[in-house]
Amino acid sequence: MTRAIPWLSSNSSTFPALSKALIEPNGLLAFGDDLSPARIFQAYQLGIFPWFSEGDPVMWWSPNPRAIINISALKINKTLHKVLKRRTFTVTLNKSFEQVIELCADAPFRVEETWIVSPMLAAYKKLHLQGKAHSIEVWQDDELVGGLYGVAVNGYFSGESMFYKQSNASKVALVYLAQLLKSINVEMIDCQMLNPFLASMGCVEINRESFITQQSIAKTIVPQENFWQPRRLNLTYYSN
């Protein structure tokens, strides 16, 4: 039995219920042509995210199961622990969002076609200017060698992508993000879909209902007004 996938335009008010998402492909909920910052942020508030390739319509997803990192269960192997302890890199917050997202779109290690296409780049850059999308930057001397970006709804952070030019740089970005969120008692990072890299960092899959429960808790945590201000980050929790 097939199920029609609804089309969302700029005139559509909201998304279908998450229970309407397909089993195969896992989590496909809607198509559309509206990739405005307002629509994207509405999606993240509901636990939905866009993901599509060049030439495709905008596709909206809510997979089941969902990949998350429980911050208390973040895995740091011996090599990464040494890198953190030696302060090999300098890490900043929201200092170079545009450069991070552009490098994520054209990451040196990427072999498949990027899904961070031009409309996505433009939309997330606008979200950043609105204070809703954020980046962690990892520097070696004055060169940006790693980083990640994602969207925050209060204490809920949904990671979108990361890149590295030096070994362990993207892992360092994830560790610093975890510490930043831990500082306001946030317990999880949304990773959307599991992959081997995330699994090595402690990412696990949970069912959609459990994810929405945890997301709802994180959204009630309201950071201080200056929480996402651009600055250098210092590590305390994971480097001893």
N, C-alpha and C positions, 0 to 999 in steps of 0.2 A: 504493500500500500504506500503510495507516494503522498507527500504533504507539500502544499504550496507554501513557499517562503515569501513573506510579505515584503513589499517594497516601501522603503522609507524615503520620503522627499522632505524638502524644507517645510512643507505644509503639514507633515505628519507630526502628531503631538508627542507620541511616546513609543517605546519599544514594546514588542509582544512580551508576554510572560516568559520567564526563563525556562519554564517547563515545556515551552513550545520548541525549544532548540532541538535540532536533529541529533540523532545518535550517530549517523554517518552521512556526511563528514561530521565528526564529533563537535557539537556546539554551535553549528551554523544556525543563526537566529533570524537574520534579516539581510536583505540587500538594500542598496540605496544610492543616492547621488548627493547626499548632504554630508559633507565632511567639515562643517563649520566647527569652530572651537566650542560653541555652546552645545552642539550635538555630541561631540566627543566627550565633553565633561559630563553631560547627562548620562552617557553610556557608562563611564567609570563609576558614577554614583550608584549604578545598578549592578555593577560587577560584569559589565560587558566591555569589549574592546574591539577596535577595527583591525582588520588584517586582510590584505588583498595584494594582488600583483599588478604590474603595469598593464593597462588595457582592460582590466576587470572593473565591474562596479564595486563600490564600497561594500565590503562584507563585514557583518557584525557577529561576534562570537561570544558564547558563554559555555566553555567546555565542561564536561562532567566525565571523569574527575577533573579537579583543578589543582595546579601545582603551586605549592607555597613553601616558604622557608619559615619554620618556627625559629625565631631569633635565638632562643635559648639552646637550640639544637644545631646551630651553625657549626659546620665542620671546618677546622683549620688544621691542615696536615703539617708535618714537621718543616717542610720547605717553606711554606707560607708563614709559619710562625717565626722562622728565622728572618724572613724578609720584613715582617712587621716589627720585630724586635730591633733590627738594624736601622730602621727608619730609612729604607732604601729610597722611598718615594715621598714626595710632598703631595698632600691631598687637599683639595678645595671643594667648596660647595657653590654651585651656581655662578662660577666665575667665567665659564666659557661654554654655555649651553649650545650655541649654534655650532661650534666646532665639534663638540661631542656628538651631536645627532648626525652631523654630516659624516664624521668618521665611522659611526655605527652603520650608516647607509652604505659606506664603501670600505668596510673593514678589510684589512690586509689578509686576514685568514678566510674571508668569505668565499666560498666556491659556488654557491647557488645564487640565483638571481635575487637581488634585494627586494624586500617588501616595503622598505622605507622609501617610497616613490615621492616624486616632487610634491603632489598635493599633501602627503603626510608630513613632509618636511615643513611646508608652509604652515600647516595647521598647528603642529606642535610648537613651532617657534612662536606663534601667536599665543598659545596656551602658556608658554613660559613668560611672555611679557605680561600676561594676566596674573602671574604668580601661582599657576596651577601645575605646570610641568617643571621638573627640576633635574639638575645634573650633578653628578659627582665626578670630579676631574682628578686624574693621577698624573703627576709631573715627575720627570727626571731632569734635574737642572731646570731649564726653561722650556723643555719639550713636553707636549701633551702625549703621554704614552699609553693611557688607558682611561676608561671611564664608563659611565652608564647614565641612562636617563629614564624617567618615568613620570607618572602623574600621581598627585597626592590629593586625596579628599580628606581633609583634617589629618588624622593619624594613619589613615589607610594609604599605603603606597603600592602602586602597581608598576612593576618594572617592565620596561619596554624592550630595551636592547642594551648591549654593552660592546666594547671593543678593547683590544690591546695591541700594542706594538712591542712591548717588552713582557717577558714571562712574568706571570703572577699579577700583572697590573690590573686586569679586570677583577681578579679575586680580591685584591686590595680595595678596589672601589666598593665591592659588595660588603666587605667587612666594615668599612667606614659607614656605609649606609645603615647597616644593622646596628652599629653603635649609636648613630644619630637617632634612630627610631627608638632604640632601647632607652635612651635618655628621657623620653616622654612616656615610657611604659607601654609602648606598642609591642605586641608579641609576635607579629608575623609580617612577612613581605609577600605580596602576591607576585608569583612568577609566571602565571598564566598557563604555560604548557611545559612539561618536563623535557629536559634533554640531558645527555650525559654530563655536561659541565655542571649544570645546576644540581644534579644528583650527587656529584662529588662534593658539593658544598652543603649537603644536607637537605636538599629540596625533596619533598614528598608529595604524593597525590592524596587529596581528600575529596569526598563527594561534594557536589554543588551545595547541598543544604548546609553542610558543616562550614563550607567556605563563606557562604552568605552570613552565617551566624558570626564567624570571626570578623568578617568585613564590617558588619554592623557595629561590633564592639569598637573596632579601630576608628570608625567614623565618629564615635562619640568623644574621642580624645582630641581636644582642640589645642594645637600648639600655641605658644606665645606669638605675638605679632611678628617678632623678628626672627622666628625660628628658621625660616628659609633664606635669610639674608646672605648675600655672597660673603664668604669668609674662608679662611684656612681652618681645616679641621685637625684636631689633635686626638690621638688614640690613647685610651686608658684601659678599656675593658679586656682587649684581646692580645696585648703585647707583653704581658708579664711572664 
